[in-house]
């Protein structure tokens, strides 16, 4: 039978993982916006895996952002890279926020490693960072 539903499957290659042990982790679905994301040299806006994310776990349909403002506390880390290039005002992309698990710092890009400060580590009490 022909596919008449309009569903299309697209594959983009390997998904980057930042976890030491995927079975011992907890993440929740959420939506993210491009607020605070700067474009790279190619003009792409990518929220990289491991980036601290700000928002409310009680309102996961409200966009999480990469910057929470002065004194804001991150609620988790973005689990996989998210491309937010070309989003219009108010648009969001689906993502996952990691709230419990073991993150391998060696798997994070160097710019993301710099975001994992002592204050971020203390705020994310249920995430352990290992090398």
Backbone bond lengths (Angstrom), bond angles and torsions (degrees), N, CA, C in turn:
res aa  C-N    CA-C-N  psi(-1)  N-CA   C-N-CA  omega(-1)  CA-C   N-CA-C  phi
1 X - - - 1.442 - - 1.529 108.55 -
2 X 1.278 117.10 143.93 1.454 122.73 179.54 1.521 111.12 -75.47
3 X 1.319 115.29 147.93 1.459 121.06 176.45 1.520 108.05 -76.64
4 X 1.317 116.72 101.13 1.455 121.26 -178.37 1.528 112.20 -104.75
5 X 1.334 116.70 6.71 1.462 119.96 -178.22 1.512 112.57 -86.67
6 X 1.320 117.58 -15.61 1.458 120.27 -178.57 1.517 113.34 84.52
7 X 1.335 117.61 4.35 1.454 121.32 179.34 1.521 109.00 -75.33
8 X 1.323 115.78 129.79 1.454 121.51 -178.94 1.516 108.49 -124.31
9 X 1.313 117.23 134.33 1.458 121.60 177.15 1.524 108.55 -101.68
10 X 1.344 115.60 129.39 1.458 121.05 178.11 1.519 108.40 -124.36
11 X 1.317 117.63 135.94 1.460 122.30 177.40 1.514 109.15 -114.92
12 X 1.329 115.36 137.61 1.452 120.62 -176.47 1.516 113.31 -118.70
13 X 1.302 119.30 13.30 1.456 120.70 179.99 1.514 111.54 100.21
14 X 1.313 115.70 -161.38 1.455 121.53 -177.21 1.518 111.77 -71.72
15 X 1.319 115.76 143.73 1.450 121.91 174.87 1.519 107.15 -92.78
16 X 1.317 116.26 127.48 1.459 121.27 179.78 1.526 109.36 -70.48
17 X 1.325 115.66 132.69 1.456 119.64 176.69 1.518 109.38 -114.56
18 X 1.324 116.65 139.99 1.450 122.10 -179.79 1.527 111.20 -109.96
19 X 1.315 116.57 -2.98 1.458 121.45 -174.13 1.519 112.21 -86.90
20 X 1.330 115.59 148.15 1.454 121.81 172.13 1.525 108.54 -78.85
21 X 1.326 116.70 -43.00 1.464 122.86 -177.38 1.526 108.32 -136.81
22 X 1.319 116.38 107.10 1.469 120.41 -176.25 1.530 113.00 -69.10
23 X 1.338 117.64 -25.50 1.462 120.18 -178.69 1.524 112.28 -73.49
24 X 1.321 116.69 -29.44 1.459 120.77 -179.51 1.526 109.99 -102.88
25 X 1.308 115.57 63.61 1.461 121.41 178.57 1.519 109.11 -151.35
26 X 1.313 114.87 158.55 1.457 120.82 176.67 1.518 108.43 -135.10
27 X 1.315 115.12 128.28 1.460 120.51 175.40 1.520 108.51 -138.12
28 X 1.312 115.31 156.07 1.457 122.23 -179.36 1.521 109.65 -122.72
29 X 1.307 115.81 149.32 1.461 119.25 174.46 1.520 108.46 -70.45
30 X 1.317 114.75 149.44 1.461 120.65 178.18 1.525 107.47 -157.28
31 X 1.307 116.13 176.23 1.460 121.02 173.42 1.523 107.43 -120.00
32 X 1.336 115.78 145.87 1.462 121.55 179.79 1.516 109.58 -125.02
33 X 1.334 114.60 151.81 1.461 120.37 175.72 1.525 108.52 -112.08
34 X 1.317 116.26 175.28 1.464 119.97 179.12 1.523 112.07 -91.18
35 X 1.320 117.73 8.78 1.465 121.37 179.85 1.524 110.13 -60.83
36 X 1.331 115.67 124.34 1.456 121.02 178.27 1.515 115.01 84.25
37 X 1.327 117.88 -0.99 1.463 121.58 179.90 1.520 108.52 -94.00
38 X 1.321 116.48 124.78 1.461 120.11 179.20 1.520 109.61 -96.79
39 X 1.312 115.61 145.09 1.465 121.21 -179.16 1.525 110.01 -74.22
40 X 1.347 116.05 145.68 1.459 120.11 175.87 1.524 109.68 -83.43
41 X 1.317 117.64 -171.26 1.466 121.70 -176.12 1.525 112.64 -63.65
42 X 1.344 117.03 -24.10 1.464 121.11 178.30 1.527 112.48 -87.46
43 X 1.324 117.24 -5.16 1.460 120.98 -177.56 1.517 113.35 88.92
44 X 1.330 117.23 3.67 1.466 121.44 179.33 1.519 110.40 -83.29
45 X 1.313 115.39 142.60 1.459 121.56 174.58 1.527 107.43 -112.32
46 X 1.324 115.29 106.56 1.461 121.40 -177.88 1.520 108.79 -120.03
47 X 1.332 116.32 128.33 1.459 120.85 169.08 1.521 105.09 -90.83
48 X 1.334 116.42 112.88 1.452 120.78 -172.96 1.528 111.77 -80.19
49 X 1.329 114.68 150.19 1.463 121.49 177.20 1.520 109.55 -56.42
50 X 1.339 116.20 133.33 1.452 121.87 -179.70 1.509 114.16 96.90
51 X 1.323 117.67 -6.41 1.465 121.04 179.68 1.533 109.92 -68.51
52 X 1.339 117.94 128.97 1.466 119.69 174.77 1.529 109.65 -61.02
53 X 1.323 115.57 140.55 1.464 120.92 -174.24 1.533 109.46 -127.94
54 X 1.318 115.16 144.62 1.461 121.90 -175.48 1.518 109.45 -118.43
55 X 1.316 115.79 137.98 1.451 121.62 179.85 1.510 109.47 165.34
56 X 1.318 116.43 -162.31 1.459 121.53 -179.01 1.525 110.18 -123.16
57 X 1.331 115.91 125.92 1.466 119.85 176.55 1.524 111.73 -69.35
58 X 1.321 116.96 -16.19 1.460 121.48 177.43 1.519 112.25 -87.60
59 X 1.338 117.00 -7.07 1.469 122.25 178.52 1.526 107.73 -138.34
60 X 1.335 116.48 61.81 1.461 120.76 -174.64 1.516 113.54 -71.52
61 X 1.333 118.06 -9.67 1.459 120.71 175.89 1.535 111.01 -88.81
62 X 1.340 116.44 -2.19 1.464 122.41 171.83 1.519 106.74 -95.53
63 X 1.309 116.99 135.32 1.461 121.69 -171.53 1.523 113.59 -59.22
64 X 1.331 115.27 130.00 1.454 122.94 170.53 1.529 107.01 -82.46
65 X 1.339 116.00 153.79 1.466 120.41 -178.63 1.523 110.16 -131.07
66 X 1.320 115.73 164.82 1.464 120.92 179.04 1.521 112.22 -87.06
67 X 1.314 117.75 -9.44 1.462 120.51 176.42 1.519 108.21 -131.31
68 X 1.311 114.73 128.32 1.454 118.75 -176.16 1.507 114.29 -101.89
69 X 1.319 116.95 -2.30 1.453 119.58 -178.30 1.519 111.46 89.77
70 X 1.304 115.73 175.23 1.461 123.04 -177.25 1.526 111.03 -57.64
71 X 1.317 117.03 123.53 1.460 121.88 175.46 1.514 115.58 76.54
72 X 1.313 118.52 4.29 1.462 121.23 -179.25 1.534 110.29 -72.09
73 X 1.308 115.91 151.85 1.455 122.21 -179.30 1.522 109.66 -111.84
74 X 1.342 117.97 127.96 1.467 119.10 177.81 1.527 110.48 -68.67
75 X 1.333 115.80 148.87 1.468 119.92 179.13 1.523 111.86 -100.97
76 X 1.320 117.18 -14.85 1.464 120.58 -179.30 1.511 110.80 178.20
77 X 1.327 114.72 -166.53 1.453 122.44 179.66 1.519 109.82 -121.15
78 X 1.321 116.72 146.94 1.462 120.28 173.46 1.529 107.31 -67.62
79 X 1.321 117.49 129.39 1.461 121.38 -174.08 1.521 112.93 -79.37
80 X 1.326 118.17 -37.46 1.462 122.79 -179.09 1.525 109.39 -133.90
81 X 1.324 117.12 156.32 1.466 121.04 176.41 1.529 109.90 -55.45
82 X 1.328 116.69 139.80 1.466 122.13 178.68 1.524 108.15 -128.87
83 X 1.318 116.50 125.27 1.463 122.05 178.52 1.528 108.47 -90.83
84 X 1.335 115.86 113.83 1.465 120.78 179.51 1.527 111.31 -111.66
85 X 1.325 115.93 20.81 1.459 121.54 179.25 1.524 109.98 -63.90
86 X 1.306 116.53 134.78 1.466 121.62 173.54 1.512 115.89 78.46
87 X 1.325 118.37 11.02 1.464 118.78 177.25 1.521 109.72 -69.83
88 X 1.314 115.25 138.03 1.463 120.57 174.95 1.519 108.34 -86.83
89 X 1.319 116.67 165.25 1.454 121.76 179.98 1.530 110.32 -54.09
90 X 1.313 115.72 126.79 1.465 121.24 179.28 1.514 114.59 89.79
91 X 1.331 118.70 -11.63 1.462 120.86 179.19 1.523 110.22 -81.64
92 X 1.326 115.27 154.88 1.461 121.51 -178.97 1.522 110.09 -137.97
93 X 1.331 115.22 166.44 1.463 122.71 173.26 1.524 107.89 -122.31
94 X 1.321 116.10 149.28 1.451 121.26 175.77 1.519 110.15 -74.32
95 X 1.311 116.43 145.29 1.449 121.80 179.77 1.523 109.10 -155.14
96 X 1.338 115.39 -171.48 1.457 121.64 174.92 1.515 108.66 -135.96
97 X 1.331 115.87 137.16 1.452 121.84 177.18 1.527 108.08 -108.52
98 X 1.334 115.75 122.40 1.463 123.04 179.24 1.522 108.43 -83.38
99 X 1.348 116.89 126.05 1.463 120.56 179.50 1.526 112.29 -117.59
100 X 1.333 117.49 -14.82 1.470 121.57 178.68 1.515 108.59 -146.64
101 X 1.326 116.37 133.46 1.455 119.32 175.40 1.511 112.04 156.23
102 X 1.318 114.26 -173.66 1.457 123.03 -178.63 1.517 107.96 -118.94
103 X 1.335 116.75 114.88 1.456 123.28 -175.25 1.520 109.31 -103.24
104 X 1.325 115.89 130.17 1.456 122.47 176.88 1.526 108.44 -86.90
105 X 1.326 116.91 109.70 1.463 121.44 -178.17 1.526 111.92 -61.44
106 X 1.321 117.98 -27.56 1.465 121.20 180.00 1.528 111.74 -68.46
107 X 1.323 117.44 -20.61 1.461 121.52 -179.94 1.532 112.54 -86.41
108 X 1.329 117.14 -8.71 1.458 121.08 179.85 1.519 109.79 -87.01
109 X 1.334 116.60 144.87 1.459 120.69 173.12 1.530 108.78 -62.55
110 X 1.329 117.03 153.95 1.466 120.60 -175.56 1.529 112.79 -60.26
111 X 1.332 117.73 -36.68 1.461 118.77 178.63 1.521 111.97 -68.75
112 X 1.331 117.37 -30.86 1.466 121.03 177.16 1.523 109.64 -75.11
113 X 1.338 117.87 -37.59 1.462 120.97 176.89 1.526 110.55 -56.72
114 X 1.337 116.72 -38.21 1.463 121.03 179.84 1.531 112.05 -65.40
115 X 1.327 117.52 -23.79 1.469 121.38 179.00 1.529 112.10 -77.25
116 X 1.320 117.11 -18.04 1.463 121.17 -177.11 1.533 108.03 -86.75
117 X 1.306 115.10 78.58 1.459 122.31 -178.35 1.527 109.95 -86.84
118 X 1.314 115.67 173.97 1.461 120.77 178.19 1.529 111.17 -60.34
119 X 1.334 117.08 -38.03 1.475 119.47 -179.96 1.525 111.44 -69.13
120 X 1.339 117.86 -35.60 1.470 121.12 176.29 1.523 109.39 -65.88
121 X 1.331 116.76 -44.35 1.470 120.57 179.30 1.521 111.43 -60.77
122 X 1.321 117.47 -41.28 1.469 119.62 -179.53 1.533 111.39 -70.83
123 X 1.330 117.67 -30.62 1.469 120.72 178.90 1.523 111.73 -72.77
124 X 1.329 116.01 -33.92 1.465 121.14 -178.42 1.529 109.12 -97.57
125 X 1.327 115.91 70.48 1.464 122.39 -173.08 1.521 114.00 -62.61
126 X 1.321 117.73 -26.53 1.468 119.55 -176.37 1.531 113.23 -96.48
127 X 1.330 116.30 7.73 1.458 120.78 175.71 1.516 108.13 -113.40
128 X 1.318 116.02 124.36 1.461 121.34 177.77 1.522 108.49 -102.48
129 X 1.325 115.95 136.14 1.459 121.94 179.98 1.521 108.36 -106.71
130 X 1.337 116.25 128.83 1.464 121.18 -178.53 1.516 109.46 -129.57
131 X 1.341 116.04 157.98 1.467 121.67 174.89 1.502 108.59 -119.57
